[in-house]
Amino acid sequence: MAQEILSVAIWKPVPEMEAASLATLSELMSIVSAKGYGRDLLYRDRESNYVFLRYWKSEDARRAAQEDPDMLRCWARLGNEIQPVKVFETLAEVPLTSAKR
């Protein structure tokens, strides 16, 4: 079974574009879900930063999404609606082992 890949993006909406950016993101999340590319979560902090988490189903799913015309249209639109703060394309889980006492 393929391992999920976590991507994280922290962003702020361009002034006067918050509603539009959230609508585009909602459309993007619907595409990801409908096409089985992965799953998404969206959070917001107190300074109006949005934190977007995407769990890609696999590397193959991520690659397919990067070539999907529906996804490309949404990403292009989103590029005019948000200001990225920080993007982590691939985060790997760090397994922790419990220390023996």
N, C-alpha and C positions, 0 to 999 in steps of 0.2 A: 504494500500500500504506500502511495506517495505521501510524503510529509508536507503538512501545510507550511506556507511561507508567510511570515508576518511583514507587512509594510506599514509604515506610520508616516503620516503627513500632518504637520502643524501649520495652520494658515489663518489669515485674517481676510475678511471680505474687503474688496475694494470699496471705498466710500460709495454709498447709495446702491450697492450691488448685493447686499446681504440676502435679500429675498430671492434674487435671481440665482445666486450661487448655491443656496440651499435647494432650490428647485432642480438645478442641474445635477447637484450631488445626489438628490433623491432619484433622478432618472438613471444616473450612473449605477447607483446601488441596485436598482431594479434590474438593470441589464445583467449585472454580475450574478445576481441571484437566479434570474430566469435562465441564463445560459450555463449555470453551474460552475462559474469560474471561482467562486469562493463566497465569503460572507464578510459583511462590513459592520462597523460600529462607529458612531459619531458622538463625541463629547465636546463640551465647551467649558473653558475656565472662566474665572472672574474678570480677566482682562480682555475678553472678547476674542481670545484665540480659540480656534476649533482644533480638535485633535481627532484625526480620522484614522481608524485602524482597519486594515484589510487583511484578512486571512485568505491568501490564495490557496486553492485546493491543491495545486501542485505547480511545479515549474512549467509543465506543458500547458496548464490552464492559464498561467500568467502570459506565456508566449502567445497563445491564441488570442487572449484579450488585447494584447498590444497590436494585433493586426486586425482586430474586429472594427469594421467601419462605424458601427453604432457607438462603440467605446471611443473611437478616435474623434467623432463629432462632439461628444460630451467633453472630452479632455480639452479640445480646442476652445470650446465655449468657456469652460471653467478657467482657462488661462487668462481670460479677459475679466473674470469676476472675482478672482482671489489674489492675495499676495502670500506666496509661500514663506513660512518662517524657517522651517526645517523639514527635510524629507529623509526618511530612512527607507531605502528600497528593500533591503533584506535584513531582518533581525533574526538572529539564531538564539534559540533557547539555551540557557546555561543550566545544565543539570547540577544540582547541588546534592552532595551526599552528606548525610548527618554525621557529625563527628561523634566518635565513641567517647563515652564518659567513663 
